[in-house]
């Protein structure tokens, strides 16, 4: 049982690889669906959130604490799916949330620009010049998106266990390589790695529930005990803790809530 994340640029055949790997292994395959799930929680139409990827990341700046809220919601949605194991995720920055999960195989798919241009021209019926412009813009926007939100450069090969160049290595070759690699002992789920993922998912779900009222809240979890780090004025501390605990305990799996409160100095004129 394992998790496979596939990062890819547009028209690099990454989605096709992900779909075929999932079919070969009998895994669930998820991608943009998670983005749309998050958009429901984020309370904006899904199409706007999808377009935000191509409008790097300025759309989030239109909302108060937009970046913090988006990350919280997308993280909770992704980790909810990945908990079940046997999942192939292809989408933006999925590997970012599971950097320390040992049973996750992280893949980057790349392709020659000329091949990508040809695929774009055929699909959209456009000129080579227009296809090149679209691809360069899309690559740059995706890169900006990940850097702004997660502080990572998706082109950095050190983020991945495998970087596969589609060309001489065909899509079917790539599928075989990934399917074989994920069978290695180091990518198998262990009780410890599964518990770590479960703790991450629970913390993410609690944070997503709290981020609306406390955008800078910090949450961690371990075996059902949730640690919440919040800011509050001394006069509001007790009420805020009660409300926060009520929200957190409404989430399945939360056994206890512990607090660390950072004091806010009272306002003086």
C-alpha positions in Angstrom: 0.0 0.0 0.0 1.5 3.3 -1.1 0.8 6.9 -2.3 2.1 8.2 -5.6 2.2 11.9 -6.4 2.8 13.0 -10.0 3.8 16.6 -10.7 3.7 17.7 -14.3 3.5 20.6 -16.6 0.7 21.0 -19.1 0.9 18.7 -22.2 3.7 16.7 -20.7 1.5 13.5 -20.6 1.6 13.5 -16.8 -2.1 13.1 -16.4 -2.1 10.2 -18.9 0.8 8.5 -16.9 -1.1 9.0 -13.7 -4.3 7.5 -15.1 -2.5 4.5 -16.5 -0.5 3.9 -13.3 -3.7 3.9 -11.3 -5.4 1.5 -13.6 -2.4 -0.8 -13.6 -2.1 -0.9 -9.8 -5.8 -0.7 -9.0 -5.3 2.6 -7.2 -7.7 5.6 -7.0 -6.6 8.4 -9.3 -7.4 12.0 -8.1 -6.5 15.4 -9.5 -8.6 18.5 -10.1 -11.4 17.0 -8.1 -9.6 17.9 -4.9 -9.3 21.5 -6.0 -13.0 21.6 -6.6 -13.7 20.1 -3.2 -11.5 22.8 -1.6 -13.4 25.5 -3.6 -16.6 24.5 -1.9 -15.1 25.0 1.5 -13.4 28.2 0.3 -16.9 29.4 -0.8 -16.0 30.6 -4.3 -17.1 28.9 -7.5 -14.7 26.1 -8.5 -14.1 27.5 -11.9 -12.6 30.6 -10.3 -10.3 28.6 -8.2 -9.2 26.6 -11.2 -8.6 29.8 -13.2 -6.6 31.1 -10.3 -3.8 28.7 -11.3 -3.6 30.6 -14.6 -3.7 33.9 -12.9 -0.9 33.2 -10.4 -1.8 33.8 -7.3 -3.4 37.2 -7.5 -6.9 35.9 -7.1 -6.2 34.9 -3.5 -5.1 38.4 -2.6 -8.7 39.6 -3.2 -9.7 37.7 0.0 -8.8 38.5 3.5 -6.1 35.9 4.5 -6.8 34.2 1.1 -3.5 32.4 1.0 -3.8 31.0 4.5 -7.4 29.8 3.9 -6.7 28.3 0.5 -3.7 26.3 1.8 -5.7 25.0 4.8 -8.6 23.9 2.7 -6.6 22.3 -0.1 -4.3 20.5 2.4 -7.3 19.1 4.3 -8.9 17.9 1.1 -5.8 16.2 -0.3 -4.8 14.5 3.0 -8.3 13.2 3.4 -8.0 11.3 0.2 -4.4 10.2 0.7 -5.2 8.6 4.1 -6.8 5.7 2.3 -3.5 4.7 0.6 -3.4 3.2 -2.8 -3.8 6.6 -4.4 -2.2 8.3 -7.4 -2.5 12.1 -7.1 -1.6 14.4 -10.0 -2.0 18.0 -9.3 -0.3 21.1 -7.9 2.0 20.6 -4.9 0.5 17.4 -3.6 4.0 16.3 -2.7 4.4 19.4 -0.5 2.0 18.1 2.1 3.5 14.7 2.5 7.2 15.5 2.3 7.9 13.4 5.5 5.6 10.4 4.6 7.9 7.5 3.8 5.3 5.5 1.8 4.8 8.3 -0.7 6.6 8.0 -4.1 7.0 11.4 -5.5 7.3 11.7 -9.3 8.0 14.6 -11.7 7.1 14.1 -15.4 8.8 16.3 -18.0 8.7 16.4 -21.8 10.5 18.2 -24.6 9.0 21.6 -25.4 8.7 20.8 -29.1 6.5 17.7 -28.2 4.4 19.8 -25.9 4.0 22.5 -28.6 2.9 19.9 -31.1 0.3 18.5 -28.7 -1.0 21.9 -27.9 -1.3 22.9 -31.6 -3.2 19.7 -32.4 -5.5 19.9 -29.5 -6.4 23.6 -29.8 -5.9 24.1 -33.5 -3.6 27.0 -33.1 -0.3 28.2 -34.5 3.1 27.2 -33.2 3.8 30.7 -31.9 0.5 30.8 -30.0 1.1 27.3 -28.5 4.6 28.3 -27.4 3.2 31.5 -25.7 0.5 29.6 -23.9 2.9 26.9 -22.6 5.5 29.3 -21.4 2.8 31.4 -19.6 1.2 28.3 -18.1 4.6 27.0 -16.8 5.5 30.3 -15.3 2.1 30.7 -13.6 2.3 27.2 -12.1 5.8 27.9 -10.9 4.7 31.2 -9.3 1.7 29.6 -7.7 3.8 26.9 -5.9 6.4 29.4 -4.9 3.9 31.9 -3.5 1.8 29.4 -1.7 4.2 26.7 -0.5 7.6 28.2 -0.9 8.8 25.5 -3.3 10.0 25.5 -6.9 8.2 22.6 -8.7 11.1 22.4 -11.1 13.6 21.5 -8.3 14.5 17.8 -8.9 15.4 17.3 -5.3 11.7 17.3 -4.4 11.1 14.1 -6.2 12.2 10.4 -6.0 12.0 10.1 -9.8 12.1 12.6 -12.6 11.0 10.9 -15.9 11.5 12.5 -19.3 8.8 11.5 -21.7 10.4 11.1 -25.1 12.6 8.1 -25.7 10.9 6.8 -22.5 7.3 6.4 -23.6 4.2 6.8 -21.5 3.9 3.0 -21.2 7.6 2.8 -20.2 7.0 5.5 -17.5 4.0 3.6 -16.2 6.1 0.4 -15.9 8.9 2.2 -14.1 6.6 3.8 -11.6 4.6 0.6 -11.0 7.9 -1.3 -10.3 9.4 1.4 -8.1 6.4 1.7 -5.9 6.8 -2.0 -5.0 10.2 -1.4 -3.4 10.2 -1.9 0.4 11.0 1.7 1.2 7.7 2.9 -0.3 5.5 0.4 1.6 3.2 1.7 4.3 4.3 1.0 7.9 2.2 1.5 11.1 4.4 4.5 11.9 4.1 6.2 8.5 0.3 5.5 8.5 0.0 7.1 11.9 2.0 10.1 10.9 -0.2 10.6 7.9 -3.4 10.2 10.0 -2.0 12.8 12.4 -1.3 15.2 9.6 -4.8 14.7 8.1 -6.5 15.3 11.4 -4.5 18.5 12.1 -5.3 19.7 8.6 -9.0 19.1 9.1 -9.0 20.9 12.4 -7.1 23.9 10.9 -9.5 24.1 8.0 -12.4 24.3 10.5 -10.7 27.0 12.5 -9.0 29.1 9.9 -12.1 31.2 9.2 -12.0 32.7 12.7 -8.2 32.3 13.3 -6.4 32.6 10.0 -3.0 32.3 11.6 -3.9 29.4 13.8 -1.2 26.6 14.0 -2.4 23.0 14.6 -0.6 19.7 15.1 -2.0 16.3 16.2 -0.8 13.1 17.7 -3.1 10.1 18.2 -6.2 12.2 18.6 -4.6 14.9 20.9 -4.7 18.2 19.0 -2.4 21.1 19.9 -3.8 24.5 18.9 -1.6 27.6 18.9 -3.7 30.8 18.7 -3.4 34.5 19.4 -5.8 36.2 21.7 -6.1 39.3 23.9 -6.1 38.3 27.6 -9.8 39.5 28.0 -10.9 37.2 25.1 -8.7 34.2 25.8 -11.2 32.1 27.8 -14.1 32.6 25.4 -11.9 32.0 22.3 -10.5 28.8 23.8 -14.0 27.5 24.6 -15.3 28.3 21.1 -12.1 26.8 19.5 -12.4 23.6 21.6 -16.1 23.2 20.6 -15.3 23.4 16.9 -12.3 21.1 17.1 -14.1 18.5 19.2 -16.9 18.4 16.6 -14.4 16.7 14.2 -14.3 12.9 14.3 -11.0 11.6 15.8 -10.3 14.5 18.1 -10.0 13.2 21.7 -8.5 16.2 23.5 -7.6 19.8 22.6 -4.6 21.5 24.2 -3.8 25.2 23.8 -0.8 27.4 23.5 -2.0 31.0 23.5 0.1 33.9 22.2 -1.0 37.1 24.0 -2.0 40.1 22.0 -1.1 43.4 23.7 -4.2 45.5 24.4 -4.7 48.4 22.1 -3.8 51.8 23.5 -4.5 55.1 21.8 
